[in-house]
Amino acid sequence: MAQRTPTKPRLSSRAVLRRVEAGNSALCTGCGEPVKFSAKAQRQQVICNVYVGDRWDRVEHYHDACYEAAGEPYGTAAA
Ligand SMILES: [Zn+2]
C-alpha cells in the first residue's frame, strides 16, 4: 500500500503479486500456459497493469517464476 518512487519508470505500468484464486483462467504472458489455481500448491501470480503513455492499456498475467524469468518487465512486483 505504501507509495514508492519508481526507480525505473517505464510509463506508469506496475506489477503486483497476488495469490492465484479459484476460477482464475488468465494465460501467462511469459509461457502462454494458464495461470491456474491449485489447492495443493499455493501459487502466486504477477498481475501487471500496463500503461501506454498515460493511459491504461491492458492487464498481463504471469506465473511468478515466469515474471522473474522475463526480467521483471514492469518492475519488481509489489506484494
Ligand atoms: Zn508462465
PDB file of the backbone (N, CA, C, O) and the ligand in Angstrom, with CONECT records:
HET     ZN  A 101       1
ATOM      1  N   MET A   1       0.822  -1.203   0.000  1.00  0.00           N
ATOM      2  CA  MET A   1       0.000   0.000   0.000  1.00  0.00           C
ATOM      3  C   MET A   1       0.861   1.261   0.000  1.00  0.00           C
ATOM      4  O   MET A   1       0.411   2.340  -0.385  1.00  0.00           O
ATOM      5  N   ALA A   2       2.098   1.102   0.436  1.00  0.00           N
ATOM      6  CA  ALA A   2       2.960   2.272   0.514  1.00  0.00           C
ATOM      7  C   ALA A   2       3.289   2.798  -0.879  1.00  0.00           C
ATOM      8  O   ALA A   2       3.551   2.025  -1.801  1.00  0.00           O
ATOM      9  N   GLN A   3       3.273   4.071  -1.015  1.00  0.00           N
ATOM     10  CA  GLN A   3       3.656   4.676  -2.277  1.00  0.00           C
ATOM     11  C   GLN A   3       5.175   4.720  -2.355  1.00  0.00           C
ATOM     12  O   GLN A   3       5.855   5.176  -1.435  1.00  0.00           O
ATOM     13  N   ARG A   4       5.675   4.240  -3.464  1.00  0.00           N
ATOM     14  CA  ARG A   4       7.128   4.250  -3.633  1.00  0.00           C
ATOM     15  C   ARG A   4       7.470   4.985  -4.912  1.00  0.00           C
ATOM     16  O   ARG A   4       6.740   4.941  -5.903  1.00  0.00           O
ATOM     17  N   THR A   5       8.569   5.640  -4.858  1.00  0.00           N
ATOM     18  CA  THR A   5       9.048   6.298  -6.063  1.00  0.00           C
ATOM     19  C   THR A   5       9.693   5.253  -6.959  1.00  0.00           C
ATOM     20  O   THR A   5      10.653   4.593  -6.560  1.00  0.00           O
ATOM     21  N   PRO A   6       9.176   5.103  -8.148  1.00  0.00           N
ATOM     22  CA  PRO A   6       9.761   4.083  -9.015  1.00  0.00           C
ATOM     23  C   PRO A   6      11.204   4.423  -9.353  1.00  0.00           C
ATOM     24  O   PRO A   6      11.537   5.557  -9.697  1.00  0.00           O
ATOM     25  N   THR A   7      12.049   3.405  -9.245  1.00  0.00           N
ATOM     26  CA  THR A   7      13.445   3.639  -9.574  1.00  0.00           C
ATOM     27  C   THR A   7      13.678   3.515 -11.069  1.00  0.00           C
ATOM     28  O   THR A   7      14.625   4.077 -11.619  1.00  0.00           O
ATOM     29  N   LYS A   8      12.783   2.759 -11.719  1.00  0.00           N
ATOM     30  CA  LYS A   8      12.959   2.538 -13.144  1.00  0.00           C
ATOM     31  C   LYS A   8      11.628   2.805 -13.839  1.00  0.00           C
ATOM     32  O   LYS A   8      10.950   1.864 -14.250  1.00  0.00           O
ATOM     33  N   PRO A   9      11.250   4.054 -13.975  1.00  0.00           N
ATOM     34  CA  PRO A   9       9.937   4.342 -14.540  1.00  0.00           C
ATOM     35  C   PRO A   9       9.843   3.896 -15.989  1.00  0.00           C
ATOM     36  O   PRO A   9      10.681   4.245 -16.820  1.00  0.00           O
ATOM     37  N   ARG A  10       8.836   3.139 -16.267  1.00  0.00           N
ATOM     38  CA  ARG A  10       8.570   2.755 -17.638  1.00  0.00           C
ATOM     39  C   ARG A  10       7.094   3.003 -17.861  1.00  0.00           C
ATOM     40  O   ARG A  10       6.264   2.140 -17.574  1.00  0.00           O
ATOM     41  N   LEU A  11       6.766   4.161 -18.365  1.00  0.00           N
ATOM     42  CA  LEU A  11       5.377   4.615 -18.425  1.00  0.00           C
ATOM     43  C   LEU A  11       4.845   4.594 -16.998  1.00  0.00           C
ATOM     44  O   LEU A  11       5.553   4.997 -16.074  1.00  0.00           O
ATOM     45  N   SER A  12       3.621   4.138 -16.799  1.00  0.00           N
ATOM     46  CA  SER A  12       3.111   4.067 -15.444  1.00  0.00           C
ATOM     47  C   SER A  12       2.728   2.646 -15.082  1.00  0.00           C
ATOM     48  O   SER A  12       1.963   2.405 -14.149  1.00  0.00           O
ATOM     49  N   SER A  13       3.277   1.712 -15.842  1.00  0.00           N
ATOM     50  CA  SER A  13       2.928   0.324 -15.599  1.00  0.00           C
ATOM     51  C   SER A  13       3.439  -0.133 -14.249  1.00  0.00           C
ATOM     52  O   SER A  13       4.453   0.353 -13.748  1.00  0.00           O
ATOM     53  N   ARG A  14       2.719  -1.074 -13.673  1.00  0.00           N
ATOM     54  CA  ARG A  14       3.161  -1.599 -12.386  1.00  0.00           C
ATOM     55  C   ARG A  14       2.699  -3.041 -12.242  1.00  0.00           C
ATOM     56  O   ARG A  14       1.764  -3.494 -12.901  1.00  0.00           O
ATOM     57  N   ALA A  15       3.373  -3.724 -11.378  1.00  0.00           N
ATOM     58  CA  ALA A  15       3.113  -5.147 -11.178  1.00  0.00           C
ATOM     59  C   ALA A  15       2.856  -5.427  -9.710  1.00  0.00           C
ATOM     60  O   ALA A  15       3.511  -4.865  -8.832  1.00  0.00           O
ATOM     61  N   VAL A  16       1.900  -6.299  -9.454  1.00  0.00           N
ATOM     62  CA  VAL A  16       1.625  -6.707  -8.081  1.00  0.00           C
ATOM     63  C   VAL A  16       1.604  -8.233  -8.015  1.00  0.00           C
ATOM     64  O   VAL A  16       1.253  -8.912  -8.979  1.00  0.00           O
ATOM     65  N   LEU A  17       1.985  -8.742  -6.862  1.00  0.00           N
ATOM     66  CA  LEU A  17       1.990 -10.175  -6.621  1.00  0.00           C
ATOM     67  C   LEU A  17       0.692 -10.543  -5.903  1.00  0.00           C
ATOM     68  O   LEU A  17       0.335  -9.940  -4.891  1.00  0.00           O
ATOM     69  N   ARG A  18      -0.004 -11.539  -6.443  1.00  0.00           N
ATOM     70  CA  ARG A  18      -1.265 -11.962  -5.840  1.00  0.00           C
ATOM     71  C   ARG A  18      -1.340 -13.482  -5.805  1.00  0.00           C
ATOM     72  O   ARG A  18      -0.769 -14.167  -6.653  1.00  0.00           O
ATOM     73  N   ARG A  19      -2.047 -13.989  -4.820  1.00  0.00           N
ATOM     74  CA  ARG A  19      -2.320 -15.415  -4.798  1.00  0.00           C
ATOM     75  C   ARG A  19      -3.278 -15.745  -5.947  1.00  0.00           C
ATOM     76  O   ARG A  19      -4.191 -14.978  -6.253  1.00  0.00           O
ATOM     77  N   VAL A  20      -3.052 -16.886  -6.565  1.00  0.00           N
ATOM     78  CA  VAL A  20      -3.952 -17.334  -7.626  1.00  0.00           C
ATOM     79  C   VAL A  20      -5.255 -17.804  -6.985  1.00  0.00           C
ATOM     80  O   VAL A  20      -5.250 -18.665  -6.105  1.00  0.00           O
ATOM     81  N   GLU A  21      -6.356 -17.239  -7.429  1.00  0.00           N
ATOM     82  CA  GLU A  21      -7.656 -17.585  -6.863  1.00  0.00           C
ATOM     83  C   GLU A  21      -8.341 -18.660  -7.704  1.00  0.00           C
ATOM     84  O   GLU A  21      -8.078 -18.792  -8.899  1.00  0.00           O
ATOM     85  N   ALA A  22      -9.217 -19.420  -7.065  1.00  0.00           N
ATOM     86  CA  ALA A  22     -10.004 -20.408  -7.785  1.00  0.00           C
ATOM     87  C   ALA A  22     -10.817 -19.717  -8.879  1.00  0.00           C
ATOM     88  O   ALA A  22     -11.377 -18.642  -8.668  1.00  0.00           O
ATOM     89  N   GLY A  23     -10.871 -20.341 -10.028  1.00  0.00           N
ATOM     90  CA  GLY A  23     -11.635 -19.768 -11.130  1.00  0.00           C
ATOM     91  C   GLY A  23     -10.816 -18.858 -12.014  1.00  0.00           C
ATOM     92  O   GLY A  23     -11.289 -18.380 -13.045  1.00  0.00           O
ATOM     93  N   ASN A  24      -9.572 -18.621 -11.599  1.00  0.00           N
ATOM     94  CA  ASN A  24      -8.698 -17.800 -12.424  1.00  0.00           C
ATOM     95  C   ASN A  24      -8.384 -18.553 -13.720  1.00  0.00           C
ATOM     96  O   ASN A  24      -8.071 -19.743 -13.689  1.00  0.00           O
ATOM     97  N   SER A  25      -8.465 -17.871 -14.833  1.00  0.00           N
ATOM     98  CA  SER A  25      -8.227 -18.571 -16.095  1.00  0.00           C
ATOM     99  C   SER A  25      -7.364 -17.748 -17.041  1.00  0.00           C
ATOM    100  O   SER A  25      -7.373 -17.971 -18.251  1.00  0.00           O
ATOM    101  N   ALA A  26      -6.634 -16.813 -16.499  1.00  0.00           N
ATOM    102  CA  ALA A  26      -5.792 -15.974 -17.351  1.00  0.00           C
ATOM    103  C   ALA A  26      -4.624 -16.783 -17.904  1.00  0.00           C
ATOM    104  O   ALA A  26      -4.175 -17.748 -17.286  1.00  0.00           O
ATOM    105  N   LEU A  27      -4.149 -16.385 -19.050  1.00  0.00           N
ATOM    106  CA  LEU A  27      -2.969 -17.015 -19.633  1.00  0.00           C
ATOM    107  C   LEU A  27      -1.730 -16.227 -19.234  1.00  0.00           C
ATOM    108  O   LEU A  27      -1.733 -14.996 -19.203  1.00  0.00           O
ATOM    109  N   CYS A  28      -0.689 -16.958 -18.935  1.00  0.00           N
ATOM    110  CA  CYS A  28       0.578 -16.336 -18.583  1.00  0.00           C
ATOM    111  C   CYS A  28       1.184 -15.697 -19.830  1.00  0.00           C
ATOM    112  O   CYS A  28       1.325 -16.351 -20.864  1.00  0.00           O
ATOM    113  N   THR A  29       1.536 -14.432 -19.730  1.00  0.00           N
ATOM    114  CA  THR A  29       2.164 -13.750 -20.865  1.00  0.00           C
ATOM    115  C   THR A  29       3.550 -14.321 -21.146  1.00  0.00           C
ATOM    116  O   THR A  29       4.035 -14.269 -22.276  1.00  0.00           O
ATOM    117  N   GLY A  30       4.178 -14.863 -20.113  1.00  0.00           N
ATOM    118  CA  GLY A  30       5.528 -15.382 -20.280  1.00  0.00           C
ATOM    119  C   GLY A  30       5.578 -16.694 -21.036  1.00  0.00           C
ATOM    120  O   GLY A  30       6.343 -16.826 -21.991  1.00  0.00           O
ATOM    121  N   CYS A  31       4.768 -17.678 -20.624  1.00  0.00           N
ATOM    122  CA  CYS A  31       4.874 -19.015 -21.198  1.00  0.00           C
ATOM    123  C   CYS A  31       3.631 -19.430 -21.962  1.00  0.00           C
ATOM    124  O   CYS A  31       3.651 -20.446 -22.656  1.00  0.00           O
ATOM    125  N   GLY A  32       2.550 -18.670 -21.852  1.00  0.00           N
ATOM    126  CA  GLY A  32       1.339 -18.990 -22.594  1.00  0.00           C
ATOM    127  C   GLY A  32       0.451 -20.025 -21.933  1.00  0.00           C
ATOM    128  O   GLY A  32      -0.626 -20.335 -22.443  1.00  0.00           O
ATOM    129  N   GLU A  33       0.888 -20.567 -20.801  1.00  0.00           N
ATOM    130  CA  GLU A  33       0.080 -21.550 -20.091  1.00  0.00           C
ATOM    131  C   GLU A  33      -0.906 -20.834 -19.171  1.00  0.00           C
ATOM    132  O   GLU A  33      -0.649 -19.715 -18.727  1.00  0.00           O
ATOM    133  N   PRO A  34      -2.042 -21.489 -18.885  1.00  0.00           N
ATOM    134  CA  PRO A  34      -2.989 -20.868 -17.948  1.00  0.00           C
ATOM    135  C   PRO A  34      -2.385 -20.695 -16.566  1.00  0.00           C
ATOM    136  O   PRO A  34      -1.627 -21.542 -16.092  1.00  0.00           O
ATOM    137  N   VAL A  35      -2.728 -19.599 -15.934  1.00  0.00           N
ATOM    138  CA  VAL A  35      -2.323 -19.382 -14.542  1.00  0.00           C
ATOM    139  C   VAL A  35      -3.440 -19.968 -13.695  1.00  0.00           C
ATOM    140  O   VAL A  35      -4.431 -19.303 -13.393  1.00  0.00           O
ATOM    141  N   LYS A  36      -3.260 -21.219 -13.322  1.00  0.00           N
ATOM    142  CA  LYS A  36      -4.358 -21.966 -12.708  1.00  0.00           C
ATOM    143  C   LYS A  36      -4.239 -22.035 -11.210  1.00  0.00           C
ATOM    144  O   LYS A  36      -3.154 -22.124 -10.635  1.00  0.00           O
ATOM    145  N   PHE A  37      -5.411 -21.989 -10.603  1.00  0.00           N
ATOM    146  CA  PHE A  37      -5.492 -22.219  -9.170  1.00  0.00           C
ATOM    147  C   PHE A  37      -5.169 -23.679  -8.876  1.00  0.00           C
ATOM    148  O   PHE A  37      -5.573 -24.569  -9.624  1.00  0.00           O
ATOM    149  N   SER A  38      -4.456 -23.922  -7.810  1.00  0.00           N
ATOM    150  CA  SER A  38      -4.202 -25.285  -7.346  1.00  0.00           C
ATOM    151  C   SER A  38      -4.419 -25.329  -5.855  1.00  0.00           C
ATOM    152  O   SER A  38      -3.856 -24.524  -5.112  1.00  0.00           O
ATOM    153  N   ALA A  39      -5.248 -26.284  -5.409  1.00  0.00           N
ATOM    154  CA  ALA A  39      -5.488 -26.407  -3.972  1.00  0.00           C
ATOM    155  C   ALA A  39      -4.257 -26.941  -3.266  1.00  0.00           C
ATOM    156  O   ALA A  39      -4.055 -26.691  -2.078  1.00  0.00           O
ATOM    157  N   LYS A  40      -3.425 -27.686  -4.008  1.00  0.00           N
ATOM    158  CA  LYS A  40      -2.242 -28.292  -3.390  1.00  0.00           C
ATOM    159  C   LYS A  40      -1.127 -27.271  -3.227  1.00  0.00           C
ATOM    160  O   LYS A  40      -0.517 -27.161  -2.163  1.00  0.00           O
ATOM    161  N   ALA A  41      -0.873 -26.535  -4.285  1.00  0.00           N
ATOM    162  CA  ALA A  41       0.220 -25.576  -4.250  1.00  0.00           C
ATOM    163  C   ALA A  41      -0.354 -24.176  -4.134  1.00  0.00           C
ATOM    164  O   ALA A  41      -1.232 -23.784  -4.903  1.00  0.00           O
ATOM    165  N   GLN A  42       0.147 -23.433  -3.173  1.00  0.00           N
ATOM    166  CA  GLN A  42      -0.266 -22.042  -3.047  1.00  0.00           C
ATOM    167  C   GLN A  42       0.488 -21.249  -4.098  1.00  0.00           C
ATOM    168  O   GLN A  42       1.621 -20.821  -3.879  1.00  0.00           O
ATOM    169  N   ARG A  43      -0.148 -21.062  -5.226  1.00  0.00           N
ATOM    170  CA  ARG A  43       0.552 -20.411  -6.330  1.00  0.00           C
ATOM    171  C   ARG A  43       0.396 -18.901  -6.249  1.00  0.00           C
ATOM    172  O   ARG A  43      -0.601 -18.366  -5.764  1.00  0.00           O
ATOM    173  N   GLN A  44       1.410 -18.261  -6.738  1.00  0.00           N
ATOM    174  CA  GLN A  44       1.386 -16.810  -6.821  1.00  0.00           C
ATOM    175  C   GLN A  44       1.424 -16.414  -8.289  1.00  0.00           C
ATOM    176  O   GLN A  44       2.035 -17.091  -9.115  1.00  0.00           O
ATOM    177  N   GLN A  45       0.780 -15.338  -8.589  1.00  0.00           N
ATOM    178  CA  GLN A  45       0.841 -14.815  -9.942  1.00  0.00           C
ATOM    179  C   GLN A  45       1.219 -13.340  -9.857  1.00  0.00           C
ATOM    180  O   GLN A  45       1.040 -12.689  -8.828  1.00  0.00           O
ATOM    181  N   VAL A  46       1.734 -12.845 -10.946  1.00  0.00           N
ATOM    182  CA  VAL A  46       2.035 -11.425 -11.033  1.00  0.00           C
ATOM    183  C   VAL A  46       1.025 -10.808 -11.993  1.00  0.00           C
ATOM    184  O   VAL A  46       0.884 -11.243 -13.136  1.00  0.00           O
ATOM    185  N   ILE A  47       0.341  -9.808 -11.518  1.00  0.00           N
ATOM    186  CA  ILE A  47      -0.636  -9.093 -12.346  1.00  0.00           C
ATOM    187  C   ILE A  47      -0.058  -7.724 -12.672  1.00  0.00           C
ATOM    188  O   ILE A  47       0.298  -6.954 -11.780  1.00  0.00           O
ATOM    189  N   CYS A  48       0.027  -7.437 -13.960  1.00  0.00           N
ATOM    190  CA  CYS A  48       0.624  -6.182 -14.399  1.00  0.00           C
ATOM    191  C   CYS A  48      -0.434  -5.307 -15.044  1.00  0.00           C
ATOM    192  O   CYS A  48      -1.116  -5.724 -15.981  1.00  0.00           O
ATOM    193  N   ASN A  49      -0.562  -4.122 -14.547  1.00  0.00           N
ATOM    194  CA  ASN A  49      -1.364  -3.115 -15.218  1.00  0.00           C
ATOM    195  C   ASN A  49      -0.439  -2.349 -16.146  1.00  0.00           C
ATOM    196  O   ASN A  49       0.480  -1.657 -15.707  1.00  0.00           O
ATOM    197  N   VAL A  50      -0.698  -2.486 -17.420  1.00  0.00           N
ATOM    198  CA  VAL A  50       0.205  -1.929 -18.418  1.00  0.00           C
ATOM    199  C   VAL A  50      -0.384  -0.627 -18.960  1.00  0.00           C
ATOM    200  O   VAL A  50      -1.516  -0.585 -19.443  1.00  0.00           O
ATOM    201  N   TYR A  51       0.403   0.410 -18.865  1.00  0.00           N
ATOM    202  CA  TYR A  51       0.005   1.722 -19.368  1.00  0.00           C
ATOM    203  C   TYR A  51       0.795   2.055 -20.614  1.00  0.00           C
ATOM    204  O   TYR A  51       1.995   1.795 -20.705  1.00  0.00           O
ATOM    205  N   VAL A  52       0.105   2.625 -21.554  1.00  0.00           N
ATOM    206  CA  VAL A  52       0.761   3.144 -22.748  1.00  0.00           C
ATOM    207  C   VAL A  52       0.574   4.646 -22.712  1.00  0.00           C
ATOM    208  O   VAL A  52      -0.546   5.149 -22.796  1.00  0.00           O
ATOM    209  N   GLY A  53       1.681   5.353 -22.586  1.00  0.00           N
ATOM    210  CA  GLY A  53       1.574   6.785 -22.335  1.00  0.00           C
ATOM    211  C   GLY A  53       0.960   6.963 -20.957  1.00  0.00           C
ATOM    212  O   GLY A  53       1.415   6.328 -20.006  1.00  0.00           O
ATOM    213  N   ASP A  54      -0.040   7.788 -20.819  1.00  0.00           N
ATOM    214  CA  ASP A  54      -0.692   7.995 -19.534  1.00  0.00           C
ATOM    215  C   ASP A  54      -1.942   7.151 -19.389  1.00  0.00           C
ATOM    216  O   ASP A  54      -2.661   7.260 -18.395  1.00  0.00           O
ATOM    217  N   ARG A  55      -2.200   6.317 -20.367  1.00  0.00           N
ATOM    218  CA  ARG A  55      -3.474   5.613 -20.365  1.00  0.00           C
ATOM    219  C   ARG A  55      -3.291   4.132 -20.099  1.00  0.00           C
ATOM    220  O   ARG A  55      -2.358   3.501 -20.595  1.00  0.00           O
ATOM    221  N   TRP A  56      -4.212   3.587 -19.299  1.00  0.00           N
ATOM    222  CA  TRP A  56      -4.212   2.160 -19.052  1.00  0.00           C
ATOM    223  C   TRP A  56      -4.513   1.448 -20.352  1.00  0.00           C
ATOM    224  O   TRP A  56      -5.430   1.829 -21.079  1.00  0.00           O
ATOM    225  N   ASP A  57      -3.743   0.414 -20.647  1.00  0.00           N
ATOM    226  CA  ASP A  57      -3.924  -0.310 -21.894  1.00  0.00           C
ATOM    227  C   ASP A  57      -4.437  -1.719 -21.684  1.00  0.00           C
ATOM    228  O   ASP A  57      -5.386  -2.144 -22.344  1.00  0.00           O
ATOM    229  N   ARG A  58      -3.813  -2.449 -20.764  1.00  0.00           N
ATOM    230  CA  ARG A  58      -4.200  -3.852 -20.596  1.00  0.00           C
ATOM    231  C   ARG A  58      -3.640  -4.407 -19.292  1.00  0.00           C
ATOM    232  O   ARG A  58      -2.808  -3.793 -18.624  1.00  0.00           O
ATOM    233  N   VAL A  59      -4.133  -5.592 -18.965  1.00  0.00           N
ATOM    234  CA  VAL A  59      -3.590  -6.336 -17.829  1.00  0.00           C
ATOM    235  C   VAL A  59      -2.874  -7.559 -18.372  1.00  0.00           C
ATOM    236  O   VAL A  59      -3.389  -8.258 -19.244  1.00  0.00           O
ATOM    237  N   GLU A  60      -1.693  -7.807 -17.853  1.00  0.00           N
ATOM    238  CA  GLU A  60      -0.975  -9.027 -18.196  1.00  0.00           C
ATOM    239  C   GLU A  60      -0.790  -9.855 -16.938  1.00  0.00           C
ATOM    240  O   GLU A  60      -0.541  -9.329 -15.853  1.00  0.00           O
ATOM    241  N   HIS A  61      -0.916 -11.159 -17.111  1.00  0.00           N
ATOM    242  CA  HIS A  61      -0.726 -12.093 -16.000  1.00  0.00           C
ATOM    243  C   HIS A  61       0.529 -12.915 -16.255  1.00  0.00           C
ATOM    244  O   HIS A  61       0.828 -13.279 -17.393  1.00  0.00           O
ATOM    245  N   TYR A  62       1.240 -13.195 -15.210  1.00  0.00           N
ATOM    246  CA  TYR A  62       2.428 -14.051 -15.293  1.00  0.00           C
ATOM    247  C   TYR A  62       2.422 -15.008 -14.113  1.00  0.00           C
ATOM    248  O   TYR A  62       1.945 -14.666 -13.031  1.00  0.00           O
ATOM    249  N   HIS A  63       2.957 -16.216 -14.325  1.00  0.00           N
ATOM    250  CA  HIS A  63       3.381 -17.001 -13.170  1.00  0.00           C
ATOM    251  C   HIS A  63       4.512 -16.215 -12.512  1.00  0.00           C
ATOM    252  O   HIS A  63       5.277 -15.528 -13.189  1.00  0.00           O
ATOM    253  N   ASP A  64       4.607 -16.320 -11.207  1.00  0.00           N
ATOM    254  CA  ASP A  64       5.651 -15.521 -10.564  1.00  0.00           C
ATOM    255  C   ASP A  64       7.039 -15.869 -11.117  1.00  0.00           C
ATOM    256  O   ASP A  64       7.879 -14.988 -11.304  1.00  0.00           O
ATOM    257  N   ALA A  65       7.270 -17.167 -11.376  1.00  0.00           N
ATOM    258  CA  ALA A  65       8.578 -17.571 -11.914  1.00  0.00           C
ATOM    259  C   ALA A  65       8.789 -17.032 -13.327  1.00  0.00           C
ATOM    260  O   ALA A  65       9.902 -16.654 -13.693  1.00  0.00           O
ATOM    261  N   CYS A  66       7.722 -16.998 -14.114  1.00  0.00           N
ATOM    262  CA  CYS A  66       7.845 -16.505 -15.487  1.00  0.00           C
ATOM    263  C   CYS A  66       8.127 -15.003 -15.498  1.00  0.00           C
ATOM    264  O   CYS A  66       8.841 -14.495 -16.362  1.00  0.00           O
ATOM    265  N   TYR A  67       7.553 -14.312 -14.524  1.00  0.00           N
ATOM    266  CA  TYR A  67       7.792 -12.866 -14.457  1.00  0.00           C
ATOM    267  C   TYR A  67       9.258 -12.574 -14.162  1.00  0.00           C
ATOM    268  O   TYR A  67       9.868 -11.686 -14.758  1.00  0.00           O
ATOM    269  N   GLU A  68       9.801 -13.337 -13.234  1.00  0.00           N
ATOM    270  CA  GLU A  68      11.230 -13.197 -12.944  1.00  0.00           C
ATOM    271  C   GLU A  68      12.063 -13.555 -14.157  1.00  0.00           C
ATOM    272  O   GLU A  68      13.024 -12.864 -14.496  1.00  0.00           O
ATOM    273  N   ALA A  69      11.675 -14.661 -14.817  1.00  0.00           N
ATOM    274  CA  ALA A  69      12.433 -15.124 -15.983  1.00  0.00           C
ATOM    275  C   ALA A  69      12.399 -14.081 -17.101  1.00  0.00           C
ATOM    276  O   ALA A  69      13.336 -13.969 -17.891  1.00  0.00           O
ATOM    277  N   ALA A  70      11.313 -13.328 -17.154  1.00  0.00           N
ATOM    278  CA  ALA A  70      11.172 -12.299 -18.179  1.00  0.00           C
ATOM    279  C   ALA A  70      11.975 -11.044 -17.841  1.00  0.00           C
ATOM    280  O   ALA A  70      12.033 -10.103 -18.632  1.00  0.00           O
ATOM    281  N   GLY A  71      12.586 -11.041 -16.671  1.00  0.00           N
ATOM    282  CA  GLY A  71      13.395  -9.892 -16.289  1.00  0.00           C
ATOM    283  C   GLY A  71      12.570  -8.773 -15.661  1.00  0.00           C
ATOM    284  O   GLY A  71      12.954  -7.605 -15.716  1.00  0.00           O
ATOM    285  N   GLU A  72      11.428  -9.136 -15.062  1.00  0.00           N
ATOM    286  CA  GLU A  72      10.570  -8.161 -14.384  1.00  0.00           C
ATOM    287  C   GLU A  72      10.322  -6.925 -15.253  1.00  0.00           C
ATOM    288  O   GLU A  72      10.735  -5.819 -14.903  1.00  0.00           O
ATOM    289  N   PRO A  73       9.643  -7.123 -16.389  1.00  0.00           N
ATOM    290  CA  PRO A  73       9.494  -6.029 -17.364  1.00  0.00           C
ATOM    291  C   PRO A  73       8.748  -4.804 -16.820  1.00  0.00           C
ATOM    292  O   PRO A  73       8.919  -3.705 -17.349  1.00  0.00           O
ATOM    293  N   TYR A  74       7.939  -4.965 -15.793  1.00  0.00           N
ATOM    294  CA  TYR A  74       7.215  -3.806 -15.240  1.00  0.00           C
ATOM    295  C   TYR A  74       7.677  -3.492 -13.829  1.00  0.00           C
ATOM    296  O   TYR A  74       6.933  -2.922 -13.031  1.00  0.00           O
ATOM    297  N   GLY A  75       8.910  -3.868 -13.530  1.00  0.00           N
ATOM    298  CA  GLY A  75       9.444  -3.582 -12.210  1.00  0.00           C
ATOM    299  C   GLY A  75       9.154  -4.718 -11.241  1.00  0.00           C
ATOM    300  O   GLY A  75       8.399  -5.643 -11.541  1.00  0.00           O
ATOM    301  N   THR A  76       9.765  -4.622 -10.090  1.00  0.00           N
ATOM    302  CA  THR A  76       9.564  -5.655  -9.076  1.00  0.00           C
ATOM    303  C   THR A  76       8.111  -5.661  -8.631  1.00  0.00           C
ATOM    304  O   THR A  76       7.532  -4.617  -8.333  1.00  0.00           O
ATOM    305  N   ALA A  77       7.529  -6.864  -8.593  1.00  0.00           N
ATOM    306  CA  ALA A  77       6.129  -6.976  -8.211  1.00  0.00           C
ATOM    307  C   ALA A  77       5.940  -6.632  -6.740  1.00  0.00           C
ATOM    308  O   ALA A  77       6.638  -7.167  -5.878  1.00  0.00           O
ATOM    309  N   ALA A  78       5.013  -5.755  -6.457  1.00  0.00           N
ATOM    310  CA  ALA A  78       4.724  -5.365  -5.089  1.00  0.00           C
ATOM    311  C   ALA A  78       3.762  -6.363  -4.473  1.00  0.00           C
ATOM    312  O   ALA A  78       2.774  -6.743  -5.101  1.00  0.00           O
ATOM    313  N   ALA A  79       4.040  -6.787  -3.256  1.00  0.00           N
ATOM    314  CA  ALA A  79       3.184  -7.763  -2.591  1.00  0.00           C
ATOM    315  C   ALA A  79       1.864  -7.113  -2.180  1.00  0.00           C
ATOM    316  O   ALA A  79       1.003  -7.777  -1.602  1.00  0.00           O
TER     317      ALA A  79
HETATM  318 ZN    ZN A 101       4.112 -18.800 -17.086  1.00  0.00          ZN2+
END
